[in-house]
């Protein structure tokens, strides 16, 4: 059992020992179908707080030769499958958390060389009868093991996109591309890899990285295809938790739901868990991420962005073209690119059928409100939102003049001359004006 090669099941054991654990082990059955097939290269992208690390540790515990996980999985759904033991702890697993490696390596410019050296050492220590070149690459080392033993590998790469998001030097980035190319695009190495499973916040970057990972089947926050139910907690799972812990399900839905794929309602897992643990509803998003990412993108002020943002704050959906974004942080050209990026980060929800996006829930809406307070272009919007509680009190007090003035300001703000008399526009104006009650 090593740190990278054939890790144990301790990390997954910690997850299932937590007060709240939702059984997602049937995802293993889906992944098993791809093993040793042409589509054995899988990329799953989703926002922070949506369980990427837990899933990676689950797969490591299941496939790794470094542990015996039969008992660990015995109480979970996957253990009821006929082929449960067929692939259980049968593979040499290499598990890498690129974010951890990047953050904890002092000499970041030589990150890839340092990481490769550590993994190669573990392989040499485990396969002492195989001659491995000291200066060889990780790909060459894996191939040597396979050639002499016919043993294959499962590669689990978490936060694959960290070097994209951190905007590292060209030298480091190019070394990373060579690293990926060696592992995932070599026809010679292909038989040695039974499964490659990579995760990140962004889908595969559609410029330099795409050529290295274009053999990966992608499951994204825009379309997770048949893995949709494993992206987050489903409505049924959350309802069961709410019943178990005496939590108001409808309130939980208003705070943390709002994402939907293939007819499946998807909740933010971490926020639901923290809500239950703390026994209170609040925005946990800001404790792990900053609304500044929204503000930074809105400040680019592409044509039509402000109008659409105001509409979404008013409860509407807006059209979005998600096909043009290159999945990088330096190629924003239109508002569609901005909205697509924010969909991948979880700040917007996407309707695949309608090709629209919206603000998903109360928790995330607060992040949008926080973001626009710092932007000059949204002063009127911010004023309407900040005056919302005052308007509510005026309504309770029966102050018709104050209510009329507030609603008129909101109505003018969210509509154009052509849509002023539209009932839907009036509804949006009322929604924005009374946003504190939503």
N, C-alpha and C positions, 0 to 999 in steps of 0.2 A: 504494500500500500504506500503510495507516494502523495506528494502535494499536487502534482499535475497528472502523473501516470497512475491509473487505477486507484483513484481516491476511494476512501471509505464511505460509509453511509451516515456519518455523524451529522453532517449538515442537514440532511433530509430528516433525520431523527429529531433534530431540534424543532423543525417546522411542524411535524405532526404531534409533538408533545405540547405545543402551544395551546393556550386556552381555546382558541378557535382555529380549526383547520377544516377546510372544505375539500372533500375528496375529488381530485381532478386526475386520478390515476388512469382513468380510461383513455386519456390522451396517449398513453403508452401503446395501447392497442392500435391506434391510428398510425403512430410513428413506426411501429413494428412492420406494418405493411409496406413501408418504403425501404426497409433494410435490404441491402445488397441488390437493389433494383436500380434502374436507370435514373429514377427520381429520388435518389437517396441523399440529395443535397437540398437542405431545407433552411430557409431564412424566415424567422418570425420576428416582426417588429411591432412594438407597442410602447405606450408611454411608461414613464416611471410610475411606480406604485401598482403596477398591474401584474406582478407575479413572475417576471422573467427569471429571476434568480431562483425562486422556489422550484420552478419547472426544471431548470437546468440541474439543480441538485437532485430532483426526483429521478431524472433520466440517468444521472451518474450513479445513483444508488441502485437503480435497476440493472444497468448494463455492466457496471464495473466488475472486473475480476478481483478487485481489491477488497471485496467484502462478500458476506452471505446475507442477502436481504430477503430471503424467503419469509421469515417470521415477521419482518418489518412491514411487508405488504399484505400479510395474511388477512388482516381485517378490512382491507379496502377492495373496491370494486374489481380492480385488475386481477386480483387473485382468483376470481370466479371464472375467468376466461380459460378455455380449454388449453390454449397455447401459452399460458402464463409462464411456465417454467422453461419453455423452449429457448428463450433468449436471456433468461434471468442470470445475471452475473457471468456471462459467457464471453465478454469482449474486453480488449485492452482499451480503456477509456483515457483520452487526454482531455482534461477539463481546464480551460483557461478563462479567467475573468480579466479582459483587457483593461477595464477601467481600474481595477485594483493594481494591475501591473504598471499601468501608466502613472498612477498617483503615487505608488510606493517606490518607484525606481528613481534614484537620484540622478543618474546619468541618462536622461531621457533620450538624448540623441542616439544612444546605443541600445535602446530598449529592446529591439527585435533580436539583436545578437545576444544580449544578456538572457532574455527569455528563452531563446532557442537552446542556449548552452545549458540552462537549468533543466529543461525537459529532456534533452539528449543524455545528460548525466543520469537521470532517473531511468531512462530506457537501458543504458549501458549497465547500470547496477542490477536491473531486473533480468536482462538477457546477457549473462556473462560469457556465454559461449559464442557470441556473435561479435565479429570484428566491426567496430564502428569508427569511422574517421573522426578524429578530434575536431577537425575544421569543417566537417561535413554539415549539410543543412538538416533541418528537422525532417524534411520530406525524404531526403536520402537515407536517413536513419530508419524511418518507418519502413521504407522499401527494403532495406537490408533485413529487418526482422521478418517481414512478410516472405521474402524470397527464401529464407532458410527455414522458416517454421510454418508458413501458410497461415499464421495468426493475423487476423485483421483488427482494425482499429475503429473506434467511434470517437469523433472529435466534437467536443462541445465548446463553442466559443461564445462567451457572453460579452455584451457591449462591444461588438465588432466595430462599431462606428465611432468609438471614442476619439480616434485620431482624426476623424473628419470633423467632429464637433469641437475639438480643441485647437484646430487650425495649426497643426505642427509644421515644422520646417519641411521643405520639399525633399530634403535628403531622407529624413525619417519616414515621410509619407511614401516615398518611392521604395524604400526598404520594406515597408509594410506591404506594398503591392506585390513585391517579389515573394514575400513570405506567403501571402494568400495564393498567389499563382502556383507556387511550388506544392502547396497542400491540396488545392482544389481544381486545378486545371491540367494537371499532368496525366496523360493517358497511361503512362507507365505505372503511376502510383494508384490509379483508380481502383484496381482490384483489391488493394490493401485497405481501402476505406469502406467500411460497411455502412457508415452513416456520418454525415457532416451536418451538424445542427448549430446554426449561428443565430444570435439574437442581437437586437439593438433598438434604439428609439426610432431611427430613420430606416426606411427600406434601403435596398441596395442603391448606392450612389450611381447616378446615371451618367457618369463621365469616365474617369480613369478606372474606378473600381469596378464598374459594370463589366468590363471586358474580363476581369478576373473572377467574377461571380455570376456570370450570365447563365451558368448551368444550375443555379439555385432556383427552386420553386419558392415563390414568395407568398407569405401570409401576413397581411398588413392590417393596420387599424382602419384602413379603408375597406378592405375585403379580406377577411381571414378564411374564406371558403369553408371547408369542412372542419376547420379548427375553431370556428366562431365561439362555440360554447366554452372553450378553454381560455379565451382572451381575458375574461374577468369572471366575476360572480354572475350567475344567471338569476332571473327574477325568482324562480322556484327555490334556488339555494338561499337567497336573501330572505325570502318569506319564511323558510324553515328556521333560519337563524333568529329572525325577529320573534317567532312564536316561542322558540326555546328560551330566549333571554328577555321576553316580555318587552320588546321594542315596538313602537308604532311603525308598522310596515309602510303605510302611506307617507308618513313623514320621511322615512328612510329613502323611499323612492324619490321624493321631491328633492332631497339633498344630494343623492349619490348615483341616481340612475341617469338615463338620457342617451346612452349609447346603444345602438341597435345594429345587428348584422343577421341577415337571413332569418328575420322574424324573431330573433332571440334578444331579449332585453339584457343589456350588459351593465353591471354596476362596477364602480371603482372598488376593488377588493380591500385595499389598505384602509380607505376611509370608512368602509362598513365595519371592518374589524375594530378600528379605533373608536368608532362611535359606540359599539357594543361594550368594549372594555371600559370606556370612560362614562358610559351611561348618559351621554348627552350628544345632541346634534350640533355640529359646528363645522367650519371649514378647515379640514386638516391639510388641504392642498398646499397652503402657504407655508406649512411647517417643513415641507420637503422640496418645494420649488418656489421660484420668485415670479411674481406677476410682471417683472421687468421685461421678460421675454416677449410678452404681448406688447408692452409699450414700445419696445425697440422696433418691432415690426410695423406697428401702426404709425410710428414716426416717419417711416419711409413714404407714407402718404401717396400711394399710388391712386390713380384716378378711380373714383367710385368706392374706395375703401371706407371712408367715413360714413357715407350714406348706408352702406350695407351693415356696418357695425351698429349704427343707430337702430336699424331695422331688427337686427338680432337681439339687441338689448331690449327691444320692444316685443320680443317673443316670436318674431318671424323667422322663417327659413330663407336663405338666399342661395341663388344659383352659384355653383363653383365648378370650375374645370380643373380636375385633379391630375390631368395627364401631362401638363407642361412642366411641372416642378421637377428639378433635377436631383432633389434630395440632398442638396448641399446647403451650406450657410452663406454662400457668397454669390448665388445666382438667382436672386429674387428679381423678377422682371415685371410682374403684374400683381394685382391684388389676389388673383387666384393662387399664385405661388405662396403668398403670405398665408392665406386661409388653409391651403393644403398642408403647409408646414405646421400650423397650429392644430390641424386635425391629428397629425401624427403625434403631437405632444399631448393630445387629450384636451386641449382648450376649446375645441369645437367637436361636435358630433357630425358624422356624415351619413346621409341617406343614399345608399348605392343605387337604388331604383330611381329615385327622383333627381339624383345628382345635385343635392343641396346640402348646406351645412347650417348649423345652429348652435347656440350655447346650450349645453346639455342639461345643466341642473343648477340648483341654488348655490352649491359650493363653488363651482367654476364661475358662475356669474359674478360672485364677489371678487374674484381675481380680475375679471374684466373691468369692474367698477374701480378697483384699486388702480388698474393700469391707466385708465383715461383721466384720472384726477391730475396726473402730471403733464397732460398734453394740452397745449393751448387750443388746438383745433376742436377740442371737445368740451370747451368751457360751458356752453349752453346745455349740452347733454348732462354734464356733471351737475350743473345747477338744478336741473329738473330732478335728477336722482337724489341729490342732497335735500331737496325740498319735499321729497316724497312723504316723509313722516309728518311734516307740517301740514301737507295737504290732507293726509288721513285724519289728522286731528280737526282740521277745518270741516271736513265732511261729517265727522261725528258731532261737531258743534253746530252744524247746519249753516255754516257761513257760505252762502251761495255765491257771493261775489268772489271770494278767495278761490273757491273751487272752479268757478268759471274762468278766472284769469290763469290759473295753473294749467287747466286742461287745454285752454286756447294756445298757450305757449308750447305745450307738448305736441298738440295737433299740428301746428305750423312747423315744428321742428322735424317731425317724422314724415311729413308728406310734401308733395309738390303741388303746384296749382292744378294739375290734371287729376290728381288722386285725392284732393282735399275732401270731396264729398263721398268718397268711397267708404263703405261701412267697415271694411277690413282695416283701412288706414285709421279710422276713428278708434277701433278696438286696440290697435297697436299704440296709439297715443295714450289711451287710458291705461294700458298695461305699463307703459314706461312711467307715466305720472304716478302710478300707485305701486312702483316696483318694490317698495319696502314690504308689501304684503305678499309678494309672490314666494 
